[in-house]
C-alpha cells in the first residue's frame, strides 16, 4: 500500500498505532522500502503485540523530524522525558 494523491482527503484520520502497511503508506513509501529501512535502523522498531506488530505514529513523526533536522519546541523535552520513561519501563519488563 502506497499513499496516493486521491488518499489525501483521508489523511487526518490516521490511527495512533499503525500496521506495517499503514506505516509505509503514512510515510509515503512501499512496504518493502519501509521494512528495509526499519531493519536498517532508520525507523523505530514496532511494538510487539503478540502476532501483530504496530508502529506508533508519534514515534514515526519524531524520527522523521529528527532526520529532517526539525527543531523541537518545548514539547520536545517532554517527548524525550516520556521516551526515557518508556525505555525504563521496558527495561524493568526485560523487553529493552
C-alpha positions as CSV (number, residue, x, y, z in Angstrom):
1,X,0.0,0.0,0.0
2,X,1.4,3.4,-1.0
3,X,-0.3,6.7,-0.3
4,X,-1.7,8.2,-3.5
5,X,-2.9,11.7,-4.2
6,X,-6.5,10.6,-4.1
7,X,-5.9,9.3,-0.5
8,X,-5.0,12.8,0.8
9,X,-8.6,13.5,1.9
10,X,-8.4,10.7,4.4
11,X,-5.0,11.6,5.9
12,X,-6.1,13.4,9.1
13,X,-7.8,10.3,10.4
14,X,-4.8,8.0,10.8
15,X,-4.9,5.8,13.9
16,X,-2.2,6.2,16.6
17,X,-0.9,2.7,16.2
18,X,-0.2,1.7,12.6
19,X,0.2,-1.7,10.9
20,X,3.3,-2.2,8.6
21,X,1.1,-1.4,5.6
22,X,-0.3,1.7,7.2
23,X,3.0,3.0,8.5
24,X,4.5,2.6,5.0
25,X,1.6,4.5,3.5
26,X,1.8,7.2,6.2
27,X,5.4,7.7,5.2
28,X,4.7,7.6,1.5
29,X,6.9,4.6,0.7
30,X,6.3,1.0,-0.3
31,X,6.0,-1.8,2.3
32,X,9.3,-3.2,1.1
33,X,11.1,0.1,1.5
34,X,9.7,0.6,4.9
35,X,10.6,-2.9,6.0
36,X,14.2,-2.4,4.8
37,X,14.5,1.0,6.5
38,X,13.2,-0.4,9.8
39,X,15.8,-3.3,9.6
40,X,18.5,-0.7,8.8
41,X,17.5,1.3,12.0
42,X,16.2,4.3,10.1
43,X,12.7,3.9,11.8
44,X,11.7,2.8,15.2
45,X,11.1,-0.9,15.9
46,X,7.5,-1.9,16.2
47,X,5.6,-2.6,19.4
48,X,5.2,-6.4,19.5
49,X,1.6,-7.2,20.3
50,X,1.8,-11.0,20.1
51,X,1.0,-11.9,16.5
52,X,0.7,-8.3,15.4
53,X,3.4,-5.6,15.3
54,X,2.4,-2.0,15.2
55,X,4.3,1.3,14.9
56,X,3.5,4.4,17.0
57,X,2.6,7.2,14.6
58,X,4.0,9.8,17.0
59,X,7.4,7.9,17.2
60,X,7.5,7.9,13.3
61,X,6.8,11.7,13.3
62,X,9.6,12.3,15.9
63,X,12.0,10.2,14.0
64,X,11.2,12.0,10.7
65,X,11.6,15.4,12.5
66,X,15.0,14.3,13.8
67,X,16.1,13.1,10.3
68,X,14.9,16.3,8.7
69,X,16.6,18.5,11.3
70,X,13.4,20.0,12.6
71,X,14.0,21.8,15.9
72,X,11.9,20.6,18.8
73,X,9.8,23.2,20.7
74,X,9.0,23.0,24.4
75,X,7.2,19.7,23.8
76,X,10.4,18.1,22.5
77,X,11.9,18.0,26.0
78,X,8.6,16.4,27.3
79,X,8.8,13.9,24.5
80,X,12.3,12.9,25.4
81,X,11.3,12.5,29.0
82,X,8.4,10.3,28.0
83,X,10.8,8.3,25.8
84,X,13.1,7.8,28.7
85,X,10.3,6.7,31.0
86,X,9.1,4.2,28.3
87,X,12.7,2.8,27.9
88,X,12.9,2.4,31.7
89,X,9.6,0.6,31.8
90,X,10.7,-1.7,29.0
91,X,14.0,-2.4,30.9
92,X,12.0,-3.4,34.0
93,X,9.9,-5.8,32.0
94,X,13.0,-7.2,30.3
95,X,12.0,-6.0,26.9
96,X,14.6,-3.4,26.2
